[in-house]
Amino acid sequence: MVDAGRATGAASPGAGEIFQILRDGRARTKAELAALTGLARSTVSSRVDALVASGLVHPAGEAVSTGGRPPARVAFNPLAGLVLAVDLGATHATVALADLSGRILSSRTRSLRIADGPERVLDSVIAEGTQLLEAGAHDGSHLVGVGIGVPGPVEHSTGRPTNPPIMPGWDRFDVPAYVQRTFDLPVLVDNDVNILALGERAVSWPHVDDLIFVKVATGIGAGIISGGELQRGAQGSAGDMGHVQVPYSHDSPRPPGDERDLEAIASGTAIAADLRSQGIEATDSSDVVQLVRAGNPAAISATRQAGREVGEVLATVVNMLNPSIIVIGGSVARAGEHLLAGVREVVYRRSIPLATQHLGIVQSQAGETSGVLGAAIMVVQHVLSPAGVEARATRS
Amino acid sequence: MVDAGRATGAASPGAGEIFQILRDGRARTKAELAALTGLARSTVSSRVDALVASGLVHPAGEAVSTGGRPPARVAFNPLAGLVLAVDLGATHATVALADLSGRILSSRTRSLRIADGPERVLDSVIAEGTQLLEAGAHDGSHLVGVGIGVPGPVEHSTGRPTNPPIMPGWDRFDVPAYVQRTFDLPVLVDNDVNILALGERAVSWPHVDDLIFVKVATGIGAGIISGGELQRGAQGSAGDMGHVQVPYSHDSPRPPGDERDLEAIASGTAIAADLRSQGIEATDSSDVVQLVRAGNPAAISATRQAGREVGEVLATVVNMLNPSIIVIGGSVARAGEHLLAGVREVVYRRSIPLATQHLGIVQSQAGETSGVLGAAIMVVQHVLSPAGVEARATRS
């Protein structure tokens, strides 16, 4: 799916432009909309009618009359459409329905192995989505788009995963086309970390324009919001922090000058391997988190060191992008303050003062549903962009 | 100066919106503009009149008549305003006049020490600008804005340099207020590398949305264009690549684990110091460039190694931002392919394949005037933004 959200249709403003005014939720009369836009009354009238026909806008009572028949008011109707929002992890899937304000109406999480391949995983997701649609009484609302987060790099413009390391069978798979055989709608796909960044911002930092979200879990990745926009880069691989190569720190016993991917030394998997080498039983992130919570000194030390390694890369990112907030999330972050303490120690020491004096490094506050929330917001931004609204109002 | 360019005035489109259509240079009738915008004929008429009164738009002949008086056409008038564009370096100043299409009409470069402090430097710049304005026959055009690039970090929203290391006396100096005592107009200030990035893109890569410009000279800095926008970050310090800390490479004789700013090991100054330690006479970038051009093996080797060090940091940036073009400029880049060869060697080896398969690493093509060109473009984008045009058309 090409993201029509970037085409603003500024040269030919129409229903989309009127809708952006109504999106704040306030009810307005046609006369008020004509005054706000400078559009001719007849133009406003036909465009509002098209929006009402599309369902995006609905009658919202009457304004106080100044004599004669009181003028009708219209307002944004968030239940005009539903979004199917999907968050796929390595071993789980959350499927949710959201309204057009991004509010989650219902959701389900179940175990599901991404490695089972796209057909099996997507068939299951589609079945779950269909059940959610049937189970809910949504006042006749219909689905307007599908948003899917996957645990690997995605070419966002086509919705195809690109060499995703933990998703065998998904490379270049046309996810939108497959889903569109059931739901003939816009299907947007992005990697899970970008989607978590959108969700985190929407929930906790709605007024922050420069935010980096870092997920430290089985893998490591970042979602970069800069200048108010999610930055995907030229091929959609922006934020691939896990494959940044880092030198071994000089206080480690490893050979100096040797280098490895950040993921190979600071992910939950890497911390668990480090603990095993010390004779402590640990296979994955959740074991690490349990050990840290139980006060195991080796686990605390290894988690803090992982934070320092992540901080080494973030120090460069802070100098280069000057964010105001870095949010650390993912399963390893649930170990508490130890990961963050390591990150802060290095970032505040190594980045320039101008970039760190107002910088917050905080733990993710978003709960289990932040993935589907972000996926919903990605679709809402697309569907309710001026161009997206234009298309819907023209179609109806 | 707050950058009004980000406020689009979408909720209240007016003259600004009509102007954006005309900005492509084509002449159009009021009827054509009404059809393109959906605005009422009377609205279009009053807004076009305001634009003509502001001078931004001028009569451009008549369309073919379909009976009756042939309708008048209007078009963008790039000479409706002039921009004073200033590029300040450590030891030089270039002052230029540009029209509203960003074309440089005249320019002068002279020696000038930035360390002489803001009053002396800006007085000199203002005097040069006044002379250029008097010398040129600009058809009565008047100045509409001033753009200034300086060799240090700037808080773009206020135009104040922030702890600029090579600009004694400039810290927190209110550059716009000082210049506005002579020219009571929008004065935009940014660091020279951001401005070079804007100039480089305008000249050589107008359709590229993700471009990193790296200046390797006395200092090292980057201008980051991502998602089509120059990224300044929360405090305007984005792109401060020179202060990224890098470990010594393991094939160097320096102590492993020790770290320094990139600038301290890869700038023109650092290369010259390295050569001096080998008994070769070199004080700055231009000596290095001369030695390289003369085929001096030590200078070639040191320049290539500097390229590798820059490449180490860029490898992280490529993974994180996935640009399509990296442009290497600055005085050391004039040494030819050796610097670039070092950069390419490391970036292509260390970044992920998805991010490098379509990545170009090229030498700056912009000439001596790219600094003032970028400064002019920064001001044009501001003055001709919908909100900027709105303000001008309302004022006149």
Interface residues (C-beta under 8 A of the other chain):
Chain A: A10 A11 S12 P13 G14 E17 Q20 I21 L36 T37 G38 L39 A40 R41 T43 P153 T162 N163 D209 D210 A222 I224 S226 G227 E229 Q231 R232 G233 A234 Q235 G236 S237 A238 G239 D240 M241 H243 V244 Q245 P247 S249 H250 D251 P256 G257 D258 V313 A315 T316 V317 N319 M320 L321 N322 P323 S324 R350 I352 P353 L354 A355 Q357 H358 L359
Chain B: A10 A11 S12 P13 G14 E17 Q20 I21 L36 T37 G38 L39 A40 R41 T43 P153 T162 N163 D209 D210 A222 I224 S226 G227 E229 Q231 R232 G233 A234 Q235 G236 S237 A238 G239 D240 M241 H243 V244 Q245 P247 S249 H250 D251 P256 G257 D258 V313 A315 T316 V317 N319 M320 L321 N322 P323 S324 R350 I352 P353 L354 A355 Q357 H358 L359
